[in-house]
Amino acid sequence: MDKLVSLAKRRGFVFQSSEIYGGLGSVWDYGPLGVELKKNIKERWWRSMVHERQDIEGLDAAILMHPKVWEASGHVAGFTDPLVDCKQCKNRFRADDPRIKGTPGQPDAQCPVCGSKGTLTAPRQFNLMFKPFMGPEPGELRCPNCGGGPFTDPRNFNLMFKTFMGPVEDASAVVWLRPETAQGIFVDFPIVQQVSRKKIPFGIAQIGKAFRNEITPGNFIFRTREFEQMEMQFFVKPGSENEWFERWRAERMNWIVALGIRSEKLRWHQHGKDELAHYAKDAYDIEYEFPFGWQEFEGIHNRTDFDLSNHQQHAGKKLDYLDPKTNERFLPYVVETSAGADRTTLVVLCDAYREEEVGGAEAAEGGAMRVVLKLKPSLAPLKAAVFPLVNKDGMPELAHRIHDDLRHHFNVFYDDGGSIGRRYRRQDEAGTPYGITIDGQSTQDQTVTVRDRDTLKQDRVAAGKLVEYLTQKLAG
């Protein structure tokens, strides 16, 4: 994982936010290549969800919403995690941190960071609505950082960021940065349904920022405090939700495999009864085998009518649907697909990262080992790079003309610094699928060499046919 994080910074994919001030915990900035990669993933998701379907509409709801939205959804009262502090080394953990061995209230606690021994008091009662206590088996309780204790009682810790609207900071001015995008879809359901004239079943899709004051963020961009979600809520008639749930499970796995992700690195995880969120009747996660283990990056949930019924009750407004064929009114059930744009980007990067040995001319020019991102070409931030073999004999002029022509069609890069082997290696690390070299022959017959990133095969292509050539190669 450290190698990938280093590459991400070195090539301008992702790096620490506010780095000149020492950074900000678990907040990351996307650089020139990273923003292109994530944009390509989001655009592919939007195209598959909205543009290629007739039963899903798009939405961009505001980040700030009426505070009663979060009361109705249960976030204000229940979006908490119990905390445990090690009194010796002052480290803080979630009470259900899997690194902690034992159960709060058991004797002989030892912090793995400071090594002191003591006891962990029994956890205080907390709201089970959002996250039931998932403590380990009874036994010795140890701090996962210092190895010792004692620990404080678990304390509730709200995961939402609070701010104030207007000049006065009092209780009446409190608003929250949304912890999920889904609630904007639920409260806008009747308006979207009316203006789009959609009949159930249909869905509403949204891509947007969300914020959670995570207690234990980490693993690069896997768990962050500011993140982007790609969510779709599909509204169905009660009784048909199981059928649609299975259909969307298949749809989402097929979409992920189509990103070029190796199928052997993917698996399903069904939530047990003790894992289900308060709103869910059934839930499956799509997990990827990251360098730090199997972790989920997308979920498919049967939310029943939990959200619409709660908002209908709290707002005092009807959110039911009138079936024009049967004249029947009902609150729709919801099948949700929820993917993290940042986590999906991390999946794509992890799956594409390779260290390879090469031989022949490649080894002579750039070294026997190369680091390469074998990104799906249509996802790659840069589609091609243009290189003059040398900076003389008319090669730079022709290279600039080719680059200027190609950038009207693709995101391409011009590089004339260093040996051709080193330039190839830089673009391998950037995941650029095609390298176009202008050499002495190019100035004579207007043909160029196109190098394939993955196979290292080189084709001779007419300069005037490059747009057509790349278009065919990048399809899919």
JODAKA-V990164 format. One record per residue. PHI is phi in whole degrees, -180 to 180 (* if undefined). Layout:
# JODAKA-V990164
phi
PHI
PHI
This chain:
# JODAKA-V990164
phi
*
-61
-65
-68
-61
-64
-63
-59
-75
-62
-101
81
-85
-144
-149
-61
-73
56
-61
-66
-105
94
82
-128
-52
56
-126
-128
-108
-96
-84
-55
-80
-65
-68
-70
-63
-65
-62
-64
-66
-65
-66
-65
-62
-63
-63
-72
-83
-108
-72
-94
-125
-101
-113
-137
-111
-95
-153
-134
-80
-70
-70
-88
-131
-55
-58
-70
-57
-80
-70
-65
-77
94
-70
-65
-84
-122
-84
-130
-129
-74
-112
-130
-111
-87
-67
-82
-99
70
-75
-120
-139
-69
-65
-99
-59
-65
-75
-78
-98
111
-126
-52
105
-91
-80
63
-72
-139
-83
-72
-94
-96
82
-74
-113
-174
-130
-111
-68
-63
-66
-75
-64
-142
-69
-84
-64
-101
-146
-65
-70
-111
-68
-75
-66
-59
149
-70
-101
-132
-70
-70
-98
-108
86
-129
-174
-80
-108
-78
-64
-60
-124
-70
-144
-73
-87
-91
-84
-99
-144
-129
-107
100
-78
-106
-97
-137
-61
-74
-104
-70
-133
-123
-75
-60
-89
-159
-90
-61
-64
-62
-68
-65
-73
-95
-52
-65
-68
-62
-64
-70
-73
-88
59
-81
-105
-68
-87
-156
-128
-128
-114
-153
-118
-171
-76
-140
-139
-140
-82
-59
-79
-125
-73
157
57
62
-92
-71
-127
-128
-90
-124
-149
-122
-111
-121
-123
-138
-108
-108
-93
-133
-74
-54
106
-106
-67
-67
-61
-68
-60
-69
-64
-74
-60
-65
-59
-71
-66
-62
-64
-67
-61
-68
-74
96
-75
-65
-64
-71
-97
-118
-158
-96
-133
-87
-71
-76
-60
-83
-105
-62
-67
-62
-92
-100
-88
-154
-157
-127
-106
-94
-110
-122
-85
-73
-59
-101
114
-72
-145
-84
-134
-151
-129
-119
-129
-94
-90
49
-106
-55
-71
-65
-67
-66
-68
-63
-69
-75
-86
71
-120
-70
-120
-78
-122
-100
-74
-67
-84
-103
61
-98
-104
-159
-84
-64
-87
-128
-107
-107
-115
-131
-120
-88
-64
-70
-66
-64
-61
-66
-59
-61
-66
-61
-72
-86
-69
-140
-120
-130
-94
-127
-133
63
-62
-61
-68
-65
-88
-127
104
-74
-112
-135
-102
-139
-100
-88
-70
-55
-52
-71
-92
-57
-59
-108
-86
-158
-124
-111
-126
-77
-59
-138
-93
-165
60
80
-69
-60
-63
-66
-62
-64
-65
-65
-61
-64
-72
-67
-71
-76
-119
-139
-85
-125
-131
-110
-142
-125
-104
87
-68
-64
-64
-67
-66
-59
-64
-61
-75
-60
-67
-83
81
-70
-74
-136
-113
-109
-109
-101
-121
-61
-65
-60
-71
-94
-119
61
-114
-133
-97
-113
-97
-86
-59
-86
-92
66
-70
-120
-110
-97
-130
-66
-57
-72
-104
-64
-61
-65
-61
-70
-59
-66
-67
-89
-65
103
